[in-house]
Amino acid sequence: MTASDHATAPAPPAPHAAAPQRTGALGHLRVLDLSRVLAGPWCTQNLADMGADVIKIEKPGEGDDTRHWGPPFFADAAGTPTDNACYFAACNRNKRSVTVDMATPEGQELIRELACQSDVLVENFKTGGLARYGLDYESLRHLNPRLIYCSVTGFGHTGPYASRAGYDMLVQAMSGLMSITGHADSEPGGGPLRVGVAVIDLFTGMYATSAILSALEARHQTGRGQHIDMALLDVAMAILANQGTGYLNSGNVPQRQGNTHPSVVPYQDFPTQDGNVLLAIGNDGQFARFCAAAGVDWAQDARFTTNAGRVKHRNTLIPMMSALTRTRPMAEWVRLLEDKAVPCGPINHIGQAFDDPQVQYRGLRVEQERYPGAQPPAGEHVNRVVTTASPMRLSDTPPTLRHAPPALGQHTEQVLRERLGVDDQRMAALRAKGVV
């Protein structure tokens, strides 16, 4: 059967169905999200926060893998842990969940119908994984030439590793990122370490968002969609940034050096009377102001006047600074330097970070209800969900909060009726076959 055999004219919304409220910079866009775990969902959450109507397709009865990745789990009203993992909430706000079994012909047809009405599709199946369902780019672009189809894989759709599954930690290791993360082998606890969050997945989601917005801009000019091939390994190599460029141009392989910086001094944590403080002195003016506030004349020492000199004489300067910072408590150093334009701050744990007055003032903790103004359906034990707000601050079209991270299949009937005009008879048949 050819792709054209699957062609389905976009169905109008059912007459009785109200269209969802669309606000935000991307409120005119429809996004079909076939991705799961983190990289793809992080991308589609960005689009959703900016107003896009994102329909998340999940397998009936199971859903996104991260719904089960716990602990921690959400607690019910009585404080008892449920089987709903908190992980899912991190990257699925503002989406509507629709359960469809794409292994069935009926499920594939539903997804094709939704794709015909979508501007963007995001998926993270293994290379070639959706072709057997007729849901790959080549199949869908014939049905919807304006579709922007973003594929997220570990290693891309070309090359000797194209068929491999990719995971964040694996790619952190392969890219060299772990080799520059952690204490030096000569120090206690030395050895390669992964970053404390799945940073490659997150960066891939951010790059995918930028690529999709670029493709949308190109579509304004050409009227055509296109395929985006996002690979975790590509992203990991790109975000090596100065470390990667330094190697490419010098041939010197960067080494782990803990919290110190290879090119900037002093730029690290220092001991105080009651804990460590972080100093991020990035230029000569900041160093001079630090010295003046601390009452030392090191900025006049020819060895330390410039950053290049401080890097060269790092082993002399850092012990001197450590002895100095031990003379005061951490909070006193922060108070002393904060009005001198010398970057300085505490090393918080996450709880302390969310309690920070700046974090609170910026409203970075947001709370939503899955069923606002209504009683949750029987069997639904989680209604209140707390997430971290979008950091994108636009003066005219800021991010919007419309949907809490959804319960599995929460919006199946709503979306299928609204988008595809599915009537009661067809809905009953789909449910009876386990398609939705």
N, C-alpha and C positions, 0 to 999 in steps of 0.2 A: 504494500500500500504506500503511495507517495504522500508527501506532505500536503499536496493540494487536496487529496482525498479527505483530509481532516478539517478542511476549511469550514469555519463556523462564523457566520456573520455576528458581529457584536450585538448581543441582545440588549434592548433598552431596559431600564429599571422597571420593576413591577409598578403599576400605577399607584398602588397604595403605599409604596415604600418611600420614605423620605431619604434624600441624599444626606450623607454625613456632613457636618459642619466642616468647612475647609478654610483654614486660616494659616497664616505664616507664609514665608517666602516661597515655599514649594507647594502651597495648598492646591495648585492646579494639577499636580502630578499623581499618577496612580502607579504604585510599585507592587510587584508580585515577588514575594520573598520565599524562595525555596531553600534557603540556607539554614544551617543549624550550628550550634556550639557558639563560636565567638566572632571570628573575623567577618563573616557575612552579616550576621545579626548586628554587629557593631556598626557596619556601614548603613544598614537599613534603619537602625535606630536614629542615626544622624539625620537621614532623610525624613524620617517620621517626626522628629523633634522640630524640624523646620517646616512642618505642615503637610508633607506628603501623606496620602492615604495608603498605608502599607498593609497588605493582606499577607499574613504569615501562614503558609501551608504546612500542616503537621500531620504525622501519621496517626490515624485513629487509635485511641487507647494507649499510645506511647508518647507521642509528641517529641519535641526537641530533647536531645540527650541531656542537656543541662537542667531540665526539670527534675532530674534524678541525681544530679551531682551534689551530694551533701555527705556529711553536714557542712555548714549549718543548714537547718530546715526552718521554714516558717512555723510559727506556733499558732494554734487556734485561739479562740476567744478565751479559753480557760488556761492558756499558757502551755498546752501540751504540744510537743513537736508533731507536725504532720509529715507526710511524705513528699511535700512540695519544697524543693531545694531553692535557696535564695539565689543561687548562681544565675538562674534563668532571668531573674528580674533585672540583672545588671545591664542587659543588652536587648530588651524586648518591650520597652515602654512605647506607648503611642501606636501600637500595632493592634490589628484585629486578627484573632486566631480562627482559622478554618481548618477542620480536619478533612483530609482527602487521601484515600489510598491510591497512590499513583501507580501501583502495580496492577490495577484493574483497568480495563478499557474505558469504563465509565469515568473513573477518576482522571485518567489521562485526558479525556474529552473535556471535563470540567476545567482542568488547568489550561488546556488550549483556549477554551472560551474566555477565561480570565486573562490570558496572555494577549488575546486579540484586543482587549480593552485597556491594556497597560502601557505605560510609557517606558517602564524599566522592569527588568527581571534580574534578580540576583540569585545565584545558586553556588553551592560548594561541593558538588558531587565529584567523585574521581573523574579524571579525563575520560570522556566517552560514556560516562555512566548514564546520562539521560537520553542518549541516542536510541537505546532499545525501547524507550517509551515514546519516541517521537517528540521529545521535549527539548532537544538540543537546539543550538542556535540556528543551524542550517534548516531545520524543520520549521521553527517558529518564525524566522524572518520572512518566509514566503507567505505566511498568514498575516503578519504585521510588519511591513517593511520599516516602520518608524520605531520599532522596539529596540531599546538599548539593553543588551544582554551582557551582564557582568558575571564571569566565571571566576571563582576563587578556589585555587588548588594549592597544594604544597609546593609543586615544582613547575607549574605551567603546563600548557597544552603541547609544547614541543620539547625536544631534547631527550637524552637517554633516561632521565628520571621521570618523564611525564606520567608514567603509569603508577608511580609510587604514591602511597598515602603520605601526607605531610602533617606533622604536629608541631606546635609551637616550640616545645622544648627540644625536639629533634633538630629543628631549623636553627634555634639558638646555638646548638652545638656545632652544626655543620658550617654555619656562616662565620664562625670565629668570635661571635659575640660573647660566648661563655669564656673564651680564652682571655678576654680583657675585663672580665667581671669577677670580683673577689680579691682576696688578699694575695700577695705574692707568695710563691711556694716557700720562700725563706721565712715567712712570718707565721705565727700561730694561726691555725685555721686556714692556711693557704690552700689554693686549688681552684679550679674553675667552678663557677656558680651560675645558675640561671638567674635572670631578673625576677623579682618577687611577684610580678603579674605576667600574664601571657602577652608580653610587649610586642612580639612579632604579629600575633593575631590582631592586636589593637591597631598597630600601625598599618597593617594591611587593610583593615576596615576604613581607616582614615584616607589612605591612598585611593581605595576603591571609591569612596565618596567623591574625592576630587576628580577622579577619572570619569565618573558618571556625570558630574556637573559639566565637565568639559565636553563630553559627548552630547549632552543636551544642548549646549551652546552651538556645537557643530551642526546639530539637527535643525537649528533655527535657520542655518544658511543652506543646507542641502536637502532638508526634508527627509533624510534617511537616518535610521538607527545604525548601530554598529556593535561589534563584539569586543568586549574588554577582557583581556586575559591577565588576571592578577595572580601572582605566585608569591607564596610566603618567602621562599628563598630569595627571589628578586628584591623584595622589600627589605629583608634582613641585610642583604649586601648594601643596599642603598643607605640604610640608617647607620651603617658604620661611620658615615660622615667623615669627620676629620681624621679618625683613626684609619679608615680605609684609604682616604686620599694620601695620608702621610706614607702609608706603605707603598702605594702605587708609584709615588714619586721619589721615595728614598730607598726603597728596598728593605727598610728596617721593619721587622715584625714587632708590633706593639706588644707589651707585656702587661700582665695584671699588676696593679699597684694600689689596690684598695680604694680608699677615699681620696687619694691624692690625684692631681691632674698632671698629665704628661707635659703640658705646655704652659701652664699658669701656676704661679706660686705667689702667696699662700692661698690655696683653694682646697680646703679640706676641713675635717673636724679637729678640734683641739680640746684637751682636757681642761676642766675647771674644778672649782672646789666641790661641786656637787653634780657632776655629769659632764657630758660633752656639748660643745657649742660648735656650730658650723660657720666658718668664715669663707665667703666666696669673693675674695678680693681679686677683681679682674683687670685692674689697670693701675698705673703708677700713682694717679691722684688718690685713688681709694687707699692705697698703701700708705701714702703720706698722711692722709687724714686719720687712719688707724694709729699710726705712730704718734701723732700729735695728741689724740684723745687718750692714748695709753701712757703718755709721758715718756717716750723713748725717742732717741734721735737716729734710729736705724735708716730712715729715709735719706739721711745725708751721707750714709756710708756708701762709698762707690760700688761696693759689692751688691747692694740691695736697691739702688736708686731706680733701676729699670727692671722690667719683668724678666728680660733675658738674663740679667745678672742674678736675679733671685732664683731662676731655674738652675743656673750653673752652680750657685752656692746653696742649693736647697738643703743639703745635709748640715750646713752650719746654721742657717736661719731657722729651720723648723724646731730644733731643740731649744733655741732661744725663745721662740714664740710659745712653745709648750710650757716652759718654765714661767713665762709671764702670765699666760691665761690661767694657770693654776692658782694665781693670787686672788682671784675674785670668783664669786658664784656665777653660774650661767646667766641668771636673770639680770645681774648687774652688768655683765658684758653687753647683753642685748639692749638694755636701757642706755648704756653709755654710747653705743655706736649707732642706734637707729636714727638719730637726728643728724648724724654726720655723713649720711649717704655712704655708709660702709655696710655692704650686705652681710647680715649676721642674723642667726636665728637658732632656735632650739631644734633638737632632733626628736621629733614627736613620734609616739605610736599613733595608730589610726584613730583611736578614740580621742586622744588629745587634739589631733588635727581637726576632727569634726567639732570639737569644743572651742576651737580657736575663734576669737571674736571677728576676725576678718572673714573666715569661712562662713560663720553664722550671718554676718551682715550681708554677704553676697547671696544668701539664700541657696546654698549648695546642697541642702537636704530638702527633698520634696516628698510629700506624702500624698498618696492617692488611694481611692477605693475602686475596686474592680466593678462594683455594682452601686454607683453613687445614687443615693435617694431610693434605693430598692433593697429588699431583702435578698441576700444571696440564695441561689437555688439549693434545694436539699442535697446534701453531700458535699457542698462546697465549703471548706473550712477556713479558707484564706480570703479575706476581703481587703484588708488594709496592707498596702505595700509601700515601703520607703525606698527611694533610690537617690542617686546623686544627680543633681540638675545638669543640664547641658551647659557647657562653658561658653557656647557661642552667644555673644551678646550683640544683637543688631538693634539699632535705635528705632527703626520703623517696622521691621518684621521679625520680632524676636521669636525664639522657640516657643511652642505652645504645649500645653498639657491637656490632652484629650482622653487618652486611654491609659489606665494602669497596665502593667505587664499582664497579659490576659490569662485567664484559665484556659485549659486545653479545649479547643473547639468552641469557645464562648460565643463566637460571632458567626458560626457556620451558617445557620439559617438566615440570619440578617444579611450577610454578604451575598449568598447565593440567590436570595429573593431580590435583593436590591440591584445587584449587578447583572444577573443572568435571567431574571424573571422566572426562577424556578417556582412552580406552583406546588400545592399541597400533595398532589398525586405523585409528581416526580420526586419530591423530597422524601415521601414515604418509601418509594421504591429504592432510592439511593440508600436510605437508612436500613432497609430490610436486607440489602445485599452487602452491607458493611462498607460501602464506598465512602460514606461520610460518618 
